[in-house]
Amino acid sequence: MPKMSDAELRVMLAAEKADALSAMSASKLSEERAAALDYYLGDMSRDMPAPDGRSKAVSTDVADTVEGLMPTLMDIFTSGDEVVRFEPVGPEDVAAAEQETDYVNHVFMQQNAGFIVLYSFIKDALLSKVGIVKVWWETREEQERETYYDLDDAAFAIVAASPDVEIVAHTERRPANSEAASGEEAHSDSARAARPSQLHDVTVRTTRTHQCARVEGVPPEEFGIARHARSIRDADYCFHDVLKPEARLIAQGYDREQIKRLPSHGVTDTIEAQARDTVNEGAQKQGDDGHNAASRLIRVTEHYVRMDYEGNQRPGLYRVTTGGEGEVLKRGGEPDVIEVDEIPFAAMTPVIVTHRFFGRSIADLVMDIQRIKTALLRALLDNAYLANNPRTEVPESHATETTLDDLLVSRPGGIVRTKLPGGLSVIQHPDVGGHVFPLLQYQDATREWRTGVSRQGQGVDPNVLQNQVATIANQMFNAAQAKMKMIARIFAETGIRDLFSLLHAVVRKHGSQPQTARLRNQWVTVDPRDWKARNDMTINVGLGTGTKTEQLAHLNMVIGAQEKAIAAGLVSPKNLYNSARELTRLVGHKNVDLFFTPPGTPADPNDPASAPIQPPSDPKAQEAQQRIELEKAKAGVDAQLSAQKHQADRQMSAAKIAADTQFKREQLKTEFELKVQQMNAEFALRREQMAAEMALKREQMQLDAQARHESREANSGMAGASTVAPSGIDGVRMGGEVG
């Protein structure tokens, strides 16, 4: 069979593109993705238009769910230094696999906007059923203009001799002081040799060829795939529509006359692109009569199709580039039809529909919930509006010509004129909040169960946990995390695995010279031409090992087991270094060399402190040294204890002496006080005795005096009697002396 003609190729590509599932030919797919974008942006005017005067509030459940998933998923894939890790195919391949892992991750995260690519990749999958990225090798020329002034002949010759330099403008002139020189200085040979004869002002353009692997997210509406395809790898046809300026197409080598003839791209023509356009980017139509032809946008389509282009009964995979309405572009007069090894796209979906390329998006799971919650929210707000501005019943018998006009003007303190007072009655509207709020909570619980995005996962609400024990809360959190982990695992095993397989293959195929890159804080020369084909890789997504706190706890257990296993010879220095490196990574430090030195690394001769501390070579000597150190430590401890004991004894003796002295002082004081009290008591007793004796003496003296008095009176009576007595007997003293 003869080679396929351009007309046959164009017809075949048009038929394949029309039959493919894409934004232009699959109305259901395009409508669902456009609706998901509208819901994400809070635009529900198509499904739930709001009547005039009613609430237009929208519940943003799609946006809340997608944005709730994004931080967790991005942290899973980008928190570490390695997004993927290539597995070695043999013992001799370990070092090569590690180097390829480091370099591919370096190309993705440093030479490309890896974080933004992953962000777009994941977000497109969550919103538009499938996320798409493209990997290709880019060769471009970069030009730089520089202007030099007052160059002498030697400097100008060096600049002009550079092979990458093109002279754009050049001006020669004589030095300004060359004519003013005179006398011996002007005729001096040395002066003439030192003074330049000509000065040069030159403008040069330096052209450098830059080659690198490129990774870029593809809007889902720009990508299409054959209807019967189950994956990109086994697809027979897919295409990528993209808008490129005219100048870039010409710079890429396409025929200038053909590019000039292609029609300009008009306004956005797919409902997905219109839904994604939030600032009216495609509102103005660009015509062929634009003033800046270099920036004129042209629709370019890359077709990847399996066909028998050569007519040799051996179909192959080809890339065909068309522009405008399907015209095959040409380079150097030949059609741009290139045989390729694989389709350079990777795709993933969060919810897989088995045996189908397109799955379900997270937006598909919550769009109905957003509709229900929007209806409930609007009903609640309308009810609140009616409560603030209720309807009024107006009897005609009480109304005047101005009553209705006054009622239609609702303002604080407004006046309503009526014929009679008390004729207006406000119609009471029932409060629906008690019925709406439980329904809103039920819809929130349904959304959390479907997607795994819960309030506990975004930040624990104390009101949610106030009646729950920690175990129940932890179970709820783990159940929600399980759904996120499932989505992350699906992404890892599908799109991200395919993405890095393509990136490795592109670097390996097109890397024509060694590259120097800083990997693991060391400058390393990498030659992709020596790489092997890598089909085995591990996606380092950090799943199944818990949080960082749990990982640190597990790693500490491993390190503890390694310390015990050293005596049995089960641990090598490399094992210990791997544990230290993982520990450093988990605590948030990327440069492990700041804390640990890899085994076998020679010391820096300019930095003596960089030499690793050598462990003792003889275990017995180490044991003896440890015993000596232990004895020294024990002797030091004993001496310290003895000194502390002596000090304590001295302190106790001093305290005892002080206590005894104080006790004796108090005892003497007490005895003195008792003696004083006793002496005072004795003095008082003596005074009382003396007083009593004196009282007795006074009484005795009184009695004696009375007795004498009575005796005298008695004596005087007896004397009178004796004078009259007939006898002359003398008075006799009775009872005493005669007074």
C-alpha positions in Angstrom: 0.0 0.0 0.0 1.3 3.5 -0.8 2.0 6.0 1.9 -1.0 7.9 3.3 -1.6 11.2 1.6 -2.2 14.5 3.3 -5.9 14.5 2.3 -6.4 10.9 3.6 -4.6 11.8 6.8 -6.7 14.9 7.4 -10.0 13.0 6.8 -9.0 10.2 9.2 -7.9 12.6 11.9 -11.1 14.6 11.6 -13.1 11.4 12.0 -11.1 10.2 15.0 -11.5 13.6 16.7 -15.2 13.8 16.1 -15.7 10.3 17.6 -13.5 10.9 20.6 -14.8 11.7 24.1 -14.0 15.4 24.6 -15.5 18.7 25.4 -16.7 19.2 21.8 -18.2 15.8 21.0 -19.5 14.4 24.3 -22.3 16.6 25.5 -23.0 14.7 28.7 -19.4 14.8 29.8 -19.0 18.4 28.9 -22.2 19.4 30.6 -21.4 17.6 33.8 -17.9 19.1 34.0 -19.2 22.6 33.2 -21.9 22.2 35.9 -19.2 21.1 38.4 -17.2 24.2 37.7 -20.3 26.4 38.1 -21.1 24.8 41.4 -17.5 25.2 42.5 -17.7 28.9 41.7 -21.0 29.3 43.4 -23.0 29.8 40.2 -26.3 27.8 40.3 -28.3 30.1 38.0 -28.6 27.4 35.5 -30.1 24.7 37.8 -31.7 26.9 40.5 -32.5 30.4 39.2 -33.7 32.6 42.0 -37.0 34.6 41.5 -36.9 38.4 41.9 -37.2 39.5 45.4 -36.2 36.1 46.8 -33.0 34.9 48.4 -30.1 34.2 46.0 -27.9 32.5 48.6 -25.8 29.5 47.5 -24.3 26.7 49.6 -20.7 26.2 48.4 -20.4 22.5 49.3 -18.4 21.6 46.2 -15.8 24.3 46.8 -15.7 23.5 50.5 -15.2 19.8 49.9 -12.5 20.2 47.2 -10.6 22.9 49.1 -10.9 20.7 52.2 -9.2 17.8 50.4 -6.5 19.8 48.7 -4.3 20.6 51.7 -4.2 17.0 52.9 -3.5 15.6 49.4 -0.8 18.1 48.7 0.9 17.5 52.0 0.9 13.8 51.3 2.7 14.1 48.0 4.9 17.1 48.5 5.9 17.1 52.2 9.0 15.0 51.6 12.0 15.4 49.4 11.0 12.5 47.1 7.6 12.2 45.4 8.6 8.9 43.9 11.4 6.4 44.5 12.8 4.1 41.8 13.5 0.6 42.9 16.8 -1.1 41.9 16.6 -4.2 39.7 19.7 -5.8 41.4 22.4 -5.3 44.0 24.6 -3.5 41.6 21.8 -1.1 40.7 21.2 0.4 44.1 23.4 3.5 43.7 22.1 4.1 40.1 18.5 3.8 41.2 19.1 6.3 44.1 20.8 8.8 41.7 18.0 8.5 39.1 15.4 9.0 41.9 17.1 12.2 43.1 17.6 13.6 39.6 14.0 12.9 38.4 12.6 14.5 41.5 15.0 17.4 41.0 13.8 17.8 37.4 10.2 17.7 38.4 10.3 20.0 41.5 13.2 22.4 40.5 13.4 22.6 36.8 9.6 22.5 36.5 6.9 24.0 38.7 6.3 20.7 40.3 4.1 21.9 43.1 1.8 23.8 40.8 1.6 20.9 38.3 0.6 18.5 41.1 -1.9 21.1 42.4 -3.6 21.5 39.0 -3.4 17.7 38.4 -5.2 16.9 41.6 -7.7 19.7 41.5 -8.8 18.9 37.9 -9.3 15.3 39.0 -11.4 16.3 42.0 -13.5 18.8 39.9 -13.6 17.5 36.3 -13.6 13.7 36.7 -10.1 13.4 35.3 -6.8 15.3 35.7 -4.4 15.4 32.8 -0.7 16.3 32.6 1.7 16.3 29.6 5.4 15.4 29.6 7.6 16.2 26.7 11.2 17.2 25.8 11.5 20.9 24.9 14.3 22.4 22.8 14.2 26.2 22.6 16.6 29.0 21.7 17.1 31.8 24.2 18.6 35.1 23.0 20.3 37.8 25.0 21.3 41.2 23.8 24.3 43.1 25.2 26.0 46.3 24.3 29.7 47.1 24.9 31.3 50.6 24.6 34.9 51.7 24.1 36.4 48.4 23.3 39.9 48.3 21.9 40.8 46.1 19.0 41.9 43.2 21.2 38.7 43.1 23.3 36.6 43.5 20.2 38.3 40.6 18.5 37.6 38.4 21.6 33.9 39.3 21.5 33.6 38.8 17.8 35.4 35.4 17.9 32.8 33.8 20.2 30.8 31.2 18.2 27.5 31.9 20.0 27.7 35.7 19.4 26.1 37.5 16.5 27.1 41.2 16.0 23.9 43.3 15.6 25.4 46.8 15.5 29.0 48.0 15.3 30.5 51.5 15.3 34.2 52.4 15.0 35.7 55.7 16.1 39.1 57.2 16.9 40.0 58.0 20.5 39.0 61.6 21.5 42.6 62.5 22.6 44.5 61.0 19.7 44.8 64.4 17.8 45.7 66.4 20.9 48.9 64.4 21.5 52.1 66.4 20.6 55.7 66.7 21.4 58.0 63.9 22.4 55.0 62.0 23.9 53.3 61.9 20.5 56.4 60.6 18.8 57.2 58.0 21.5 56.9 54.5 20.3 55.8 53.2 23.7 53.0 55.9 23.9 51.8 55.0 20.4 51.7 51.3 21.4 49.8 51.9 24.6 47.2 54.2 22.9 44.5 52.3 20.9 44.1 53.3 17.3 40.4 52.5 17.2 37.5 52.2 19.7 34.5 50.0 19.1 30.9 50.3 20.2 29.2 47.0 19.5 25.8 45.3 20.2 25.8 41.6 20.2 23.1 38.9 20.4 23.9 35.6 22.1 21.9 32.6 21.2 21.9 29.6 23.4 20.0 26.3 22.9 18.2 25.2 26.1 16.9 21.6 26.4 14.9 20.2 29.3 12.1 17.9 30.2 8.8 19.8 30.6 5.8 18.9 32.7 2.6 20.8 32.4 -1.0 20.5 33.4 -3.6 20.2 30.6 -7.1 21.6 31.0 -9.5 18.7 30.8 -11.6 20.4 28.1 -8.5 20.5 25.8 -8.0 16.8 25.9 -9.9 14.0 24.1 -9.6 10.3 24.0 -11.1 7.4 21.9 -14.4 6.2 23.2 -13.4 2.6 23.6 -10.2 3.4 25.5 -9.8 2.2 29.1 -6.5 4.0 29.7 -4.1 6.3 27.9 -1.6 3.5 27.7 -3.8 1.3 25.5 -5.6 4.1 23.7 -5.5 4.1 19.8 -6.2 7.8 19.6 -6.1 10.9 21.8 -5.6 14.6 21.0 -4.7 17.9 22.7 -6.1 21.2 21.6 -4.0 24.3 22.5 -3.9 27.9 21.5 -0.5 29.2 20.4 0.6 32.6 19.1 1.7 32.9 15.6 5.2 34.0 16.5 5.8 30.9 18.7 4.7 28.5 15.9 7.1 30.2 13.5 9.9 30.0 16.0 9.2 26.3 16.4 10.1 25.8 12.8 6.7 25.6 11.1 6.3 27.0 7.6 5.8 30.8 7.8 3.4 31.0 4.8 1.2 28.2 6.1 1.0 29.7 9.6 0.1 33.1 8.1 -2.8 31.5 6.2 -4.3 29.8 9.2 -7.4 31.5 10.7 -7.3 33.1 14.1 -9.0 31.5 17.0 -12.3 33.1 17.9 -14.2 33.3 21.2 -14.3 30.3 23.7 -16.5 27.7 22.0 -17.0 25.1 24.7 -19.2 25.4 27.8 -16.3 24.0 30.0 -14.0 26.8 28.9 -16.8 29.3 29.4 -17.4 28.0 32.9 -13.7 28.2 33.7 -13.6 31.8 32.4 -14.3 33.9 35.5 -13.1 37.3 34.3 -14.5 37.3 30.7 -11.2 36.4 29.1 -12.8 35.2 25.9 -15.4 37.9 25.7 -13.7 39.9 22.9 -13.4 38.1 19.6 -10.0 38.4 17.9 -10.0 38.7 14.1 -7.5 38.3 11.4 -7.1 42.1 11.1 -5.5 42.4 14.5 -2.8 45.0 14.8 -0.3 42.6 16.5 0.0 39.6 14.2 2.8 38.0 16.2 0.4 37.5 19.1 -2.5 36.2 17.0 -3.8 33.0 18.6 -4.1 29.9 16.4 -5.7 26.6 17.4 -3.2 23.8 17.2 -4.1 20.2 17.7 -1.6 17.4 18.5 -3.1 14.0 17.5 -1.6 10.8 18.8 -3.0 8.0 16.7 -2.1 4.4 15.9 -2.2 4.0 12.1 -0.4 2.4 9.1 1.0 5.7 7.9 3.8 4.2 5.8 1.4 1.6 4.2 3.7 -1.4 5.1 1.0 -3.2 7.2 2.8 -2.3 10.4 0.8 0.3 12.3 2.6 2.5 14.7 2.0 5.4 17.1 2.3 8.8 15.4 2.1 12.4 16.5 0.4 14.6 13.9 0.1 18.3 14.4 -2.7 20.2 12.7 -3.7 23.8 12.8 -6.9 25.8 12.2 -9.6 23.6 10.7 -7.5 20.5 10.7 -4.8 21.4 8.2 -1.6 19.3 8.7 1.3 21.6 9.6 4.6 21.4 7.8 8.2 21.8 8.8 10.7 22.3 6.2 8.1 21.4 3.6 7.3 18.1 5.1 4.2 17.2 7.1 4.7 17.2 10.9 4.1 13.5 11.3 6.5 11.9 13.8 6.5 8.3 15.1 6.7 8.3 18.9 7.2 5.6 21.5 4.2 6.4 23.8 1.5 8.9 24.4 2.9 11.7 26.6 -0.1 12.1 28.8 -0.9 10.9 32.3 -4.4 10.8 33.8 -6.1 10.0 37.1 -9.6 10.1 38.6 -10.5 10.2 42.3 -13.4 7.7 42.1 -12.7 4.9 39.6 -15.5 3.5 37.5 -14.2 0.1 36.7 -13.3 -0.6 33.1 -13.8 3.0 32.1 -11.4 5.9 31.5 -13.6 8.5 33.0 -14.5 8.0 36.7 -16.5 10.2 39.1 -15.3 13.5 40.5 -15.7 14.6 44.1 -18.0 17.3 42.7 -20.3 14.6 41.4 -20.7 13.2 44.9 -21.8 16.5 46.5 -23.6 18.5 43.8 -27.0 17.1 44.8 -26.2 18.0 48.4 -25.3 21.5 47.3 -28.7 21.8 45.5 -30.6 20.6 48.6 -28.7 22.8 51.0 -29.1 25.8 48.7 -32.9 25.2 48.6 -33.0 24.9 52.4 -30.8 27.9 53.0 -32.9 30.0 50.6 -36.1 28.9 52.4 -34.6 29.8 55.7 -33.5 33.2 54.6 -36.9 33.9 52.8 -38.6 33.0 56.1 -36.4 35.5 57.9 -37.1 38.2 55.4 -40.9 37.6 55.8 -40.4 37.8 59.6 -38.7 41.1 59.3 -41.1 42.4 56.6 -44.4 40.5 57.2 -47.5 40.8 55.0 -50.4 43.0 56.4 -54.1 42.4 56.2 -56.0 45.6 55.3 -59.8 45.8 55.6 -61.4 47.9 52.9 -63.5 49.6 55.5 -60.4 51.0 57.3 -58.3 51.8 54.2 -58.0 55.2 52.6 -56.6 56.2 49.3 -53.1 56.4 50.8 -53.1 53.3 53.0 -51.7 50.9 50.4 -49.1 53.4 49.3 -48.0 53.9 52.9 -47.7 50.1 53.4 -45.7 49.6 50.2 -43.0 52.0 51.6 -41.3 49.9 54.4 -39.0 52.1 56.5 -38.4 52.3 60.2 -40.8 54.7 61.9 -43.0 55.0 58.8 -46.6 56.2 59.0 -49.6 54.3 57.7 -52.8 56.3 57.3 -56.1 54.6 57.9 -59.7 55.7 58.5 -60.1 54.0 61.8 -57.5 52.9 64.4 -56.8 49.2 64.9 -57.9 48.1 61.4 -54.5 46.7 60.2 -53.4 43.2 61.3 -50.0 41.6 60.6 -50.1 38.1 59.1 -47.9 35.8 61.2 -45.5 33.5 59.3 -44.4 30.3 61.0 -40.7 29.9 61.9 -39.1 27.1 59.7 -35.7 27.3 61.4 -36.5 24.4 63.7 -37.1 22.2 60.7 -34.4 23.5 58.4 -31.4 23.3 60.7 -31.7 19.5 61.4 -32.0 18.9 57.6 -28.8 21.0 57.0 -27.0 19.0 59.6 -28.2 15.8 58.0 -26.9 16.9 54.6 -23.5 17.9 56.2 -23.2 14.4 57.7 -24.1 12.8 54.3 -21.4 14.9 52.6 -18.8 13.9 55.2 -19.6 10.3 54.8 -19.4 10.4 51.0 -16.1 12.4 50.8 -14.3 12.0 54.1 -14.0 15.7 54.5 -15.2 16.2 58.1 -15.1 19.0 60.7 -12.9 16.7 62.8 -10.4 16.5 59.9 -10.3 20.2 59.3 -10.0 21.2 63.0 -11.8 19.6 65.9 -14.8 21.6 67.1 -15.1 21.4 70.9 -18.9 21.4 70.6 -18.7 18.3 68.5 -16.6 16.4 71.0 -18.1 17.5 74.2 -20.3 14.5 74.5 -17.9 12.0 72.9 -15.1 10.0 74.4 -11.7 10.2 72.8 -11.9 6.7 71.3 -15.1 7.5 69.5 -13.7 10.7 68.2 -10.5 8.9 67.0 -12.6 6.3 65.2 -14.6 9.0 63.4 -11.4 10.8 62.4 -9.8 7.5 61.2 -12.9 6.7 59.1 -12.8 10.1 57.4 -9.0 9.8 56.9 -9.5 6.3 55.3 -11.4 7.9 52.4 -8.8 10.5 51.9 -6.1 7.9 51.9 -8.0 5.8 49.4 -8.1 8.9 47.0 -4.4 9.5 47.6 -3.6 5.9 46.9 -5.6 5.9 43.7 -3.8 9.0 42.6 -0.4 7.5 43.4 -1.0 4.2 41.6 -2.4 5.8 38.5 -1.6 9.3 37.4 1.4 10.1 39.5 3.1 6.7 38.7 2.4 7.3 34.9 3.7 10.9 35.2 7.1 9.9 36.6 7.4 6.9 34.3 7.0 9.3 31.4 9.4 11.8 32.9 12.1 9.2 33.5 11.7 7.9 29.9 11.9 11.4 28.4 15.0 12.3 30.3 16.6 9.0 29.5 15.8 9.2 25.8 16.7 12.8 25.1 19.4 13.5 27.6 22.3 13.7 25.2 25.0 15.0 27.6 25.9 14.8 31.3 24.2 17.3 33.6 25.5 18.7 36.9 22.9 19.1 39.6 22.9 19.6 43.4 21.5 16.4 44.8 21.4 15.7 48.6 23.5 18.8 49.1 26.3 17.5 46.8 27.2 18.5 43.3 26.7 15.3 41.2 27.2 14.7 37.5 24.3 12.7 36.0 24.4 11.1 32.6 21.0 9.9 31.5 22.4 7.9 28.7 23.6 5.3 31.2 20.1 4.9 32.7 18.1 1.7 32.6 14.4 1.5 31.8 12.5 1.8 35.0 9.2 0.0 35.4 9.4 -0.5 39.2 8.9 2.5 41.4 7.5 3.3 44.8 5.3 6.3 45.2 6.3 7.9 48.4 2.9 9.1 49.5 3.3 8.6 53.2 0.3 6.4 53.6 -0.3 3.5 56.0 2.3 4.7 58.6 0.2 7.2 60.5 0.9 10.9 61.3 4.4 12.3 61.7 4.1 11.8 65.5 3.3 8.2 65.0 6.1 7.8 62.5 8.6 9.3 65.0 7.4 7.0 67.7 7.8 4.0 65.4 11.2 5.1 64.3 12.4 5.6 67.8 11.3 2.0 68.5 13.4 0.9 65.5 16.4 2.8 66.8 16.0 1.3 70.2 15.9 -2.2 68.6 19.0 -1.3 66.6 20.9 -0.3 69.7 20.2 -3.7 71.3 21.0 -5.6 68.0 24.5 -4.0 67.7 25.9 -6.5 70.2 24.6 -9.4 68.0 26.1 -7.9 64.8 22.7 -7.4 63.2 23.2 -3.7 62.5 25.7 -1.9 60.2 26.7 1.8 60.2 24.7 2.2 57.1 21.6 1.0 58.9 22.2 3.4 61.7 22.7 6.3 59.2 19.5 5.4 57.4 17.6 5.6 60.7 19.3 9.0 61.4 18.4 10.3 58.0 14.8 9.2 58.3 14.7 10.8 61.8 16.1 14.1 60.4 13.5 14.1 57.6 10.6 13.5 60.0 11.5 16.3 62.3 11.5 18.7 59.3 15.2 19.1 58.3 16.1 18.3 54.7 19.9 18.4 55.1 20.8 15.3 57.1 24.5 16.1 56.6 24.2 18.9 59.1 23.6 16.3 61.8 25.0 13.0 60.7 28.0 12.0 58.5 27.4 9.1 56.0 29.6 6.0 56.7 32.8 6.0 54.7 32.8 9.8 54.0 36.4 11.1 54.1 37.1 14.1 56.3 37.6 17.5 54.9 41.4 18.3 55.2 40.5 22.0 55.5 38.1 21.4 58.4 39.5 19.1 61.1 36.2 19.2 63.0 34.5 17.4 60.1 36.3 14.1 60.9 33.9 11.6 62.4 34.5 10.5 66.0 36.2 7.2 65.9 34.6 4.5 68.1 36.9 2.2 70.2 38.1 -0.7 68.1 38.6 -3.3 71.0 35.4 -4.2 72.8 37.4 -5.5 75.9 39.3 -2.2 76.1 36.1 -0.4 75.8 34.6 -2.5 78.5 37.7 -1.9 80.8 37.5 1.8 80.0 33.8 1.8 80.9 34.6 -0.1 84.1 37.3 2.4 85.0 34.9 5.3 84.2 32.3 3.6 86.2 34.6 3.2 89.2 35.7 6.7 88.9 32.2 7.8 88.8 31.3 5.6 91.8 34.3 6.9 93.8 33.3 10.4 92.9 29.7 9.7 94.0 31.0 8.1 97.2 33.2 11.0 98.0 30.4 13.4 97.3 28.0 11.3 99.5 30.6 11.2 102.3 31.1 14.9 102.1 27.4 15.5 102.1 27.1 13.1 105.2 29.8 15.0 107.1 28.2 18.2 106.3 24.9 16.9 107.4 26.4 15.6 110.6 28.0 18.9 111.4 24.8 20.7 110.6 22.9 18.2 112.8 25.4 18.7 115.7 25.3 22.4 115.5 21.5 22.2 115.4 21.5 19.9 118.5 23.9 22.2 120.4 21.8 25.2 119.5 18.6 23.3 120.6 20.2 22.2 123.9 21.4 25.7 124.6 18.0 27.1 123.9 16.4 24.4 126.0 18.7 25.2 129.0 18.1 28.9 128.6 14.4 28.4 128.6 14.7 26.0 131.6 16.8 28.5 133.6 14.4 31.2 132.8 11.5 29.0 133.9 13.2 28.1 137.2 14.1 31.7 137.9 10.5 32.7 137.3 9.3 29.9 139.6 11.7 31.0 142.4 10.6 34.6 142.0 7.0 33.5 142.3 7.9 31.3 145.3 9.7 34.1 147.1 6.9 36.5 146.4 4.5 33.9 147.8 6.7 33.4 150.9 7.0 37.2 151.5 3.2 37.5 151.2 2.7 34.7 153.6 5.1 36.2 156.1 3.4 39.6 155.8 0.1 37.9 156.4 1.5 35.9 159.4 3.0 39.1 160.9 -0.2 40.9 160.4 -2.1 38.1 162.1 0.3 38.0 165.0 0.1 41.8 165.4 -3.7 41.5 165.3 -3.6 38.8 168.0 -1.2 40.9 170.1 -3.5 43.9 169.8 -6.4 41.8 170.8 -4.4 40.3 173.7 -3.4 43.7 174.8 -6.9 44.9 174.6 -8.1 41.9 176.6 -5.3 42.5 179.2 -6.2 46.1 179.5 -9.9 45.3 179.9 -9.0 42.7 182.5 -6.9 45.1 184.5 -9.7 47.6 184.3 -12.2 45.2 185.6 -9.7 44.1 188.3 -9.3 47.7 189.4 -13.0 48.2 189.5 -13.3 45.0 191.5 -10.6 46.1 193.9 -12.1 49.5 194.4 -15.5 47.8 195.3 -13.9 45.6 197.8 -12.0 48.4 199.4 -15.3 50.2 200.2 -16.8 47.2 201.6 -13.9 46.7 204.0 -14.3 50.1 205.5 -17.7 49.2 206.7 -17.0 45.7 207.7 -16.9 44.9 211.4 -13.7 43.0 211.2 -10.5 44.4 210.3 -9.5 41.8 207.9 -7.3 43.1 205.0 -8.5 42.6 201.4 -7.3 39.4 200.0 -6.0 39.2 196.3 -8.1 36.8 194.4 -7.1 35.5 191.1 -4.0 37.7 191.0 -2.2 40.5 192.4 -4.0 43.1 194.4 -4.1 46.2 192.3 
